[in-house]
Amino acid sequence: TAFRFKDRIFGDGAPLDSLFDVLGKWKDAVYIPPKLDQSTNHGGTFMFDGDQTVYAYYDESPGTHADPFGVVEKAIEVARRKSE
């Protein structure tokens, strides 16, 4: 969430390495289309456990998104592992 980004950037003790690792994969994916109306925004879904990336999904095109059920299942799996 935006608040988590704020915390990481302005210091809650969590390193930014995993975030930069994920975001750094887009460095070669920058493309400026010839016409502005040809541009689109892409995003992704990321889940971190401390400084470890436990889930990463990069949207391949507009309208594609991570499966919300898969994301929730992963969050539950991580939470269960931590509670054992």
Secondary structure as the mmCIF struct_conf table of DSSP 4:
data_model
#
loop_
_struct_conf.conf_type_id
_struct_conf.id
_struct_conf.beg_label_comp_id
_struct_conf.beg_label_asym_id
_struct_conf.beg_label_seq_id
_struct_conf.end_label_comp_id
_struct_conf.end_label_asym_id
_struct_conf.end_label_seq_id
HELX_RH_AL_P HELX_RH_AL_P1 ALA A 2 PHE A 10
BEND BEND1 ASP A 12 GLY A 13
BEND BEND2 LEU A 16 LEU A 16
HELX_RH_AL_P HELX_RH_AL_P2 ASP A 17 GLY A 24
TURN_TY1_P TURN_TY1_P1 LYS A 25 ASP A 28
BEND BEND3 PRO A 34 LYS A 35
HELX_RH_3T_P HELX_RH_3T_P1 LEU A 36 GLN A 38
STRN STRN1 GLY A 44 ASP A 49
TURN_TY1_P TURN_TY1_P2 GLY A 50 ASP A 51
STRN STRN2 GLN A 52 TYR A 58
BEND BEND4 SER A 61 SER A 61
TURN_TY1_P TURN_TY1_P3 PRO A 62 GLY A 63
HELX_RH_AL_P HELX_RH_AL_P3 PRO A 68 SER A 83
#
